[in-house]
């Protein structure tokens, strides 16, 4: 029986890279996103390469949709072995004193509670198998307290705490829970590169390896490892897959000067 992986935010960027990599490796992929057009296009593309993938609409800020995503996957395929919480709501670059309560709540709903809802919904299936791999996408924004994104930072650091807490409690059931903090080329980075190439160049210069990572080539393989049997003794960790950016401590504030 194929292993089943549920991936949120799978239609673009890192999520698309994860979906593509896992489909290539023979997983049954349940790709979820709020962008139906992109999600369905991904499904068609992967199926053309003989990948096994189904697309499901899911707004991760809505609890009932997250629960339906997991229960539907378990009902259709019998179990879920891997869960990748990747989706996150779009935010704005705004000073902390100008952030509204609604902006903070939206990031907490989509960045923290969505992962918690999905993890809880997958728990019984993973517990019964005595095998589960949960991978939460966190961010250097939170680790290094990048300016203008306080709501996002808080949600991502809360998710890292949830990751460690679940790792501790669920380890006896054969479930590992780890976080990845990626330094990856995203739609936001490409937009910055197009409209502010000098700023993008300054970001790359501050990364020890000299470039922002490719979602497929540089990041997806780490997720694949965390999902494997080889990672069975590894839990509660944060993996910085960022070309050494966390070592160098990218000075994001200087980019706005």
Sine and cosine of phi, psi and omega as CSV:
sin_phi,cos_phi,sin_psi,cos_psi,sin_omega,cos_omega
0.00,0.00,0.70,-0.72,0.01,-1.00
-0.93,0.37,0.57,-0.82,0.13,-0.99
-0.97,0.25,0.60,-0.80,-0.05,-1.00
-0.96,-0.30,0.77,-0.64,0.06,-1.00
-0.86,-0.52,0.76,-0.65,0.09,-1.00
-0.97,-0.25,0.80,-0.60,-0.06,-1.00
-0.81,-0.59,0.85,-0.53,0.09,-1.00
-1.00,-0.04,0.46,-0.89,-0.06,-1.00
0.89,0.45,0.66,0.75,-0.18,-0.98
-1.00,0.02,-0.08,1.00,-0.15,-0.99
-0.99,0.13,-0.27,0.96,-0.09,-1.00
-0.47,-0.88,0.24,-0.97,0.14,-0.99
0.83,0.55,-0.72,-0.69,-0.02,-1.00
-0.87,0.50,-0.67,0.74,-0.02,-1.00
-0.87,0.49,-0.65,0.76,0.04,-1.00
-0.90,0.43,-0.65,0.76,0.02,-1.00
-0.90,0.43,-0.67,0.74,0.03,-1.00
-0.89,0.46,-0.73,0.68,-0.02,-1.00
-0.86,0.51,-0.69,0.73,-0.01,-1.00
-0.90,0.43,-0.71,0.70,-0.05,-1.00
-0.91,0.41,-0.71,0.71,-0.03,-1.00
-0.94,0.35,-0.60,0.80,0.05,-1.00
-0.90,0.44,-0.64,0.77,0.03,-1.00
-0.88,0.47,-0.54,0.84,-0.03,-1.00
-1.00,0.03,0.13,0.99,0.13,-0.99
1.00,-0.07,0.10,1.00,0.06,-1.00
-0.96,0.29,0.48,-0.88,0.25,-0.97
-0.99,0.12,0.91,-0.42,-0.08,-1.00
-0.99,-0.16,0.78,-0.62,0.18,-0.98
-0.96,-0.29,0.97,-0.23,-0.10,-0.99
-0.99,-0.11,0.86,-0.50,-0.04,-1.00
-0.89,-0.46,0.61,-0.79,0.02,-1.00
-0.27,-0.96,0.22,-0.97,0.07,-1.00
-1.00,-0.03,-0.29,0.96,-0.01,-1.00
-1.00,-0.08,1.00,-0.07,-0.09,-1.00
-0.90,0.44,-0.64,0.77,-0.03,-1.00
-0.88,0.47,-0.73,0.68,0.00,-1.00
-0.93,0.36,-0.62,0.79,0.00,-1.00
-0.90,0.43,-0.67,0.74,0.02,-1.00
-0.94,0.34,-0.56,0.83,0.05,-1.00
-0.91,0.42,-0.64,0.77,0.05,-1.00
-0.88,0.47,-0.69,0.72,0.00,-1.00
-0.86,0.51,-0.73,0.68,0.01,-1.00
-0.87,0.49,-0.69,0.72,-0.03,-1.00
-0.90,0.43,-0.68,0.73,-0.02,-1.00
-0.95,0.32,-0.60,0.80,0.05,-1.00
-0.90,0.43,-0.54,0.84,0.04,-1.00
-0.91,0.41,-0.41,0.91,0.05,-1.00
-0.99,-0.15,0.30,0.95,0.03,-1.00
0.93,0.38,0.43,0.90,0.11,-0.99
-0.99,0.14,0.48,-0.88,0.02,-1.00
-0.98,-0.20,0.94,-0.33,-0.11,-0.99
-0.52,-0.85,0.62,-0.78,0.16,-0.99
-0.80,-0.60,0.57,-0.82,0.00,-1.00
-0.97,-0.26,0.65,-0.76,0.06,-1.00
-0.72,-0.69,0.75,-0.67,0.09,-1.00
-0.94,0.34,0.71,-0.71,0.04,-1.00
-0.38,-0.93,0.87,-0.50,0.18,-0.98
-1.00,-0.07,0.94,-0.33,-0.15,-0.99
-0.94,0.33,-0.16,0.99,0.09,-1.00
-0.98,0.18,-0.11,0.99,-0.04,-1.00
-0.94,-0.33,0.94,-0.35,-0.10,-0.99
-0.83,0.56,-0.69,0.72,-0.07,-1.00
-0.89,0.45,-0.53,0.85,0.02,-1.00
-0.95,0.30,-0.61,0.79,0.05,-1.00
-0.91,0.41,-0.71,0.70,0.02,-1.00
-0.89,0.45,-0.63,0.77,0.02,-1.00
-0.91,0.41,-0.59,0.81,0.04,-1.00
-0.86,0.51,-0.76,0.65,-0.05,-1.00
-0.95,0.30,-0.69,0.72,0.00,-1.00
-0.90,0.43,-0.58,0.81,0.03,-1.00
-0.92,0.40,-0.65,0.76,0.02,-1.00
-0.91,0.41,-0.67,0.74,0.00,-1.00
-0.92,0.40,-0.65,0.76,0.02,-1.00
-0.91,0.42,-0.66,0.75,-0.07,-1.00
-0.96,0.27,-0.65,0.76,-0.13,-0.99
-0.93,-0.37,-0.04,1.00,0.09,-1.00
1.00,-0.03,-0.43,0.90,-0.03,-1.00
-0.18,-0.98,0.26,-0.96,0.14,-0.99
-0.79,-0.62,0.81,-0.59,0.01,-1.00
-0.99,-0.15,-0.52,0.85,-0.09,-1.00
-0.74,-0.67,0.70,-0.72,0.06,-1.00
-0.78,-0.62,0.82,-0.57,0.05,-1.00
-0.89,-0.45,0.94,-0.34,0.03,-1.00
-1.00,0.01,0.99,-0.16,-0.12,-0.99
-0.89,-0.45,-0.49,0.87,-0.10,-0.99
-0.91,0.42,0.53,-0.85,0.05,-1.00
-0.45,-0.89,0.61,-0.79,0.02,-1.00
-0.93,0.36,0.47,-0.88,0.10,-0.99
-0.95,0.32,0.62,-0.78,0.03,-1.00
-0.83,-0.56,-0.12,-0.99,0.00,-1.00
-0.83,-0.56,0.41,-0.91,0.09,-1.00
-1.00,0.07,0.97,-0.23,-0.11,-0.99
-0.58,-0.81,0.68,-0.73,0.07,-1.00
-0.85,0.52,0.49,-0.87,-0.10,-0.99
-0.84,0.54,-0.60,0.80,-0.04,-1.00
-0.95,0.32,-0.22,0.98,0.01,-1.00
-0.97,-0.26,-0.09,1.00,0.03,-1.00
-0.94,0.34,0.71,-0.70,0.01,-1.00
-1.00,0.06,0.33,-0.95,0.10,-1.00
-0.86,0.51,-0.59,0.81,-0.01,-1.00
-0.90,0.44,-0.62,0.78,0.02,-1.00
-0.91,0.41,-0.69,0.73,0.05,-1.00
-0.89,0.46,-0.69,0.73,-0.04,-1.00
-0.91,0.42,-0.62,0.78,0.00,-1.00
-0.90,0.44,-0.66,0.75,0.02,-1.00
-0.93,0.37,-0.61,0.79,0.04,-1.00
-0.92,0.40,-0.66,0.75,0.03,-1.00
-0.89,0.45,-0.75,0.67,-0.09,-1.00
-0.99,0.13,-0.46,0.89,-0.08,-1.00
-0.98,-0.17,-0.47,0.88,-0.01,-1.00
-0.93,-0.38,-0.87,0.50,-0.09,-1.00
-0.90,0.43,-0.59,0.81,0.02,-1.00
-0.85,0.52,-0.69,0.73,0.03,-1.00
-0.91,0.42,-0.68,0.73,0.01,-1.00
-0.88,0.47,-0.71,0.71,0.02,-1.00
-0.86,0.50,-0.72,0.70,-0.03,-1.00
-0.92,0.40,-0.67,0.74,0.00,-1.00
-0.88,0.47,-0.72,0.69,0.01,-1.00
-0.89,0.45,-0.61,0.79,-0.02,-1.00
-0.94,0.35,-0.46,0.89,0.00,-1.00
-1.00,0.01,-0.27,0.96,-0.18,-0.98
-0.84,0.54,-0.79,0.62,-0.07,-1.00
-0.88,0.48,-0.64,0.77,0.03,-1.00
-0.88,0.47,-0.70,0.72,-0.01,-1.00
-0.94,0.35,-0.63,0.78,0.00,-1.00
-0.89,0.46,-0.68,0.73,-0.01,-1.00
-0.89,0.46,-0.57,0.82,0.01,-1.00
-0.99,0.14,-0.28,0.96,-0.18,-0.98
0.83,0.56,0.60,0.80,0.05,-1.00
-0.41,-0.91,0.81,-0.59,0.08,-1.00
-0.33,-0.94,0.60,-0.80,0.03,-1.00
-0.76,-0.65,0.91,-0.42,0.03,-1.00
-0.91,-0.41,0.79,-0.61,-0.03,-1.00
-0.83,-0.56,0.89,-0.45,-0.01,-1.00
-0.96,-0.28,0.77,-0.64,0.03,-1.00
-1.00,0.07,0.92,-0.40,0.04,-1.00
-0.95,-0.31,-0.36,-0.93,-0.15,-0.99
-0.39,-0.92,0.58,-0.82,0.14,-0.99
-0.92,0.40,-0.33,0.94,0.08,-1.00
-0.83,0.56,-0.68,0.73,0.00,-1.00
-0.97,0.23,-0.68,0.73,-0.03,-1.00
-0.85,0.52,-0.69,0.72,-0.07,-1.00
-0.98,-0.20,0.10,1.00,0.05,-1.00
0.80,0.60,0.84,0.54,0.02,-1.00
-0.89,0.46,0.60,-0.80,-0.03,-1.00
-0.95,0.31,0.41,-0.91,0.11,-0.99
0.98,0.22,-0.08,1.00,-0.05,-1.00
-0.78,-0.62,0.65,0.76,-0.11,-0.99
-0.86,0.52,-0.63,0.78,-0.01,-1.00
-0.90,0.44,-0.69,0.72,0.04,-1.00
-0.91,0.41,-0.69,0.73,0.00,-1.00
-0.84,0.54,-0.74,0.68,-0.04,-1.00
-0.89,0.47,-0.70,0.71,-0.02,-1.00
-0.90,0.44,-0.65,0.76,-0.04,-1.00
-0.95,0.32,-0.60,0.80,0.05,-1.00
-0.95,0.32,-0.56,0.83,0.10,-1.00
-0.90,0.44,-0.60,0.80,0.03,-1.00
-0.92,0.40,-0.59,0.81,0.06,-1.00
-0.90,0.43,-0.62,0.78,0.03,-1.00
-0.92,0.40,-0.67,0.75,0.07,-1.00
-0.87,0.49,-0.64,0.77,0.02,-1.00
-0.85,0.53,-0.75,0.66,-0.01,-1.00
-0.92,0.38,-0.63,0.78,-0.01,-1.00
-0.90,0.43,-0.71,0.70,0.02,-1.00
-0.92,0.40,-0.61,0.79,0.03,-1.00
-0.85,0.52,-0.67,0.74,-0.02,-1.00
-0.92,0.38,-0.70,0.72,-0.08,-1.00
-0.98,0.21,-0.53,0.85,-0.13,-0.99
-0.99,-0.16,-0.06,1.00,0.01,-1.00
-0.83,0.56,-0.64,0.77,0.00,-1.00
-0.88,0.47,-0.28,0.96,-0.03,-1.00
-0.99,-0.11,0.12,0.99,-0.01,-1.00
0.98,0.19,0.32,0.95,-0.01,-1.00
-0.97,-0.26,0.83,-0.56,0.09,-1.00
-0.97,-0.22,0.54,-0.84,-0.01,-1.00
-0.69,-0.72,0.90,-0.43,-0.04,-1.00
-0.73,-0.68,0.32,-0.95,0.01,-1.00
-0.87,-0.49,0.56,-0.83,0.15,-0.99
-0.89,-0.45,0.78,-0.63,0.18,-0.98
-0.96,-0.29,0.98,-0.21,-0.12,-0.99
-1.00,-0.06,0.44,-0.90,0.23,-0.97
-0.91,-0.43,1.00,-0.02,-0.20,-0.98
-0.78,-0.63,0.46,-0.89,0.10,-0.99
-0.95,0.32,0.92,-0.39,0.03,-1.00
-0.91,-0.42,0.05,-1.00,0.05,-1.00
-0.86,0.50,-0.62,0.79,0.01,-1.00
-0.91,0.42,-0.65,0.76,0.00,-1.00
-0.93,0.37,-0.65,0.76,0.03,-1.00
-0.89,0.45,-0.62,0.79,0.05,-1.00
-0.90,0.44,-0.69,0.72,0.04,-1.00
-0.89,0.45,-0.64,0.77,-0.01,-1.00
-0.90,0.44,-0.56,0.83,-0.01,-1.00
-0.97,0.26,-0.70,0.71,-0.11,-0.99
-0.99,-0.10,-0.31,0.95,0.02,-1.00
-0.62,-0.79,0.91,0.40,-0.09,-1.00
-0.85,0.53,-0.54,0.84,0.01,-1.00
-0.91,0.41,-0.63,0.78,0.03,-1.00
-0.91,0.43,-0.69,0.72,0.03,-1.00
-0.88,0.47,-0.63,0.78,0.02,-1.00
-0.91,0.42,-0.59,0.80,0.03,-1.00
-0.93,0.37,-0.57,0.82,0.07,-1.00
-0.89,0.45,-0.77,0.64,-0.02,-1.00
-0.87,0.50,-0.59,0.81,-0.03,-1.00
-0.91,0.41,-0.50,0.87,-0.02,-1.00
-0.99,0.10,-0.13,0.99,0.06,-1.00
-1.00,0.03,0.83,-0.56,-0.04,-1.00
-0.77,0.63,-0.62,0.78,0.00,-1.00
-0.99,0.15,-0.13,0.99,0.18,-0.98
1.00,0.05,0.09,1.00,0.00,-1.00
-0.39,-0.92,0.40,-0.92,0.10,-1.00
-0.99,0.15,0.66,-0.75,-0.14,-0.99
-0.94,0.35,0.52,-0.85,0.11,-0.99
-0.99,0.13,0.78,-0.63,-0.07,-1.00
-0.81,0.59,-0.65,0.76,-0.04,-1.00
-0.99,0.14,-0.80,0.60,-0.12,-0.99
-0.94,0.34,-0.57,0.82,-0.15,-0.99
-0.95,-0.30,-0.37,0.93,-0.12,-0.99
-0.91,-0.41,-0.67,0.74,-0.17,-0.99
-0.89,0.46,-0.53,0.85,0.01,-1.00
-0.90,0.43,-0.50,0.86,0.04,-1.00
-0.93,0.37,-0.67,0.75,0.06,-1.00
-0.89,0.46,-0.65,0.76,0.01,-1.00
-0.88,0.47,-0.65,0.76,0.05,-1.00
-0.89,0.45,-0.73,0.69,-0.01,-1.00
-0.87,0.49,-0.45,0.89,0.00,-1.00
-0.99,0.12,-0.16,0.99,-0.14,-0.99
-1.00,0.00,0.17,-0.99,0.09,-1.00
-0.92,0.40,-0.45,0.89,-0.01,-1.00
-0.90,0.43,-0.34,0.94,-0.01,-1.00
-0.99,-0.16,0.35,0.94,-0.13,-0.99
-0.91,0.41,-0.39,0.92,-0.05,-1.00
-0.97,-0.24,0.30,0.95,-0.08,-1.00
-0.85,-0.53,0.93,-0.38,-0.01,-1.00
-0.46,-0.89,0.47,-0.88,-0.01,-1.00
0.97,0.22,0.26,0.96,-0.07,-1.00
-0.99,-0.14,0.42,-0.91,0.21,-0.98
-0.93,-0.37,0.88,-0.48,0.03,-1.00
-0.98,-0.18,0.85,-0.52,0.03,-1.00
-1.00,-0.04,0.98,-0.20,-0.04,-1.00
-0.96,-0.27,0.98,0.19,-0.26,-0.97
-0.56,-0.83,0.36,0.93,0.02,-1.00
0.90,0.43,0.34,0.94,0.00,-1.00
1.00,0.00,0.16,0.99,-0.04,-1.00
-0.85,0.52,-0.57,0.82,-0.02,-1.00
-0.95,0.33,-0.43,0.90,0.05,-1.00
-0.95,0.31,-0.71,0.71,-0.07,-1.00
-0.96,0.27,-0.43,0.90,0.00,-1.00
0.92,0.38,0.95,0.31,-0.04,-1.00
-0.82,0.57,0.79,-0.61,-0.01,-1.00
-1.00,0.03,0.99,0.11,-0.05,-1.00
-0.91,0.42,-0.51,0.86,0.00,-1.00
-0.87,0.49,-0.58,0.81,-0.03,-1.00
-0.92,0.40,-0.39,0.92,-0.02,-1.00
-0.94,0.34,-0.36,0.93,-0.02,-1.00
-1.00,-0.08,-0.01,1.00,-0.03,-1.00
-0.99,0.17,0.00,0.00,0.00,0.00
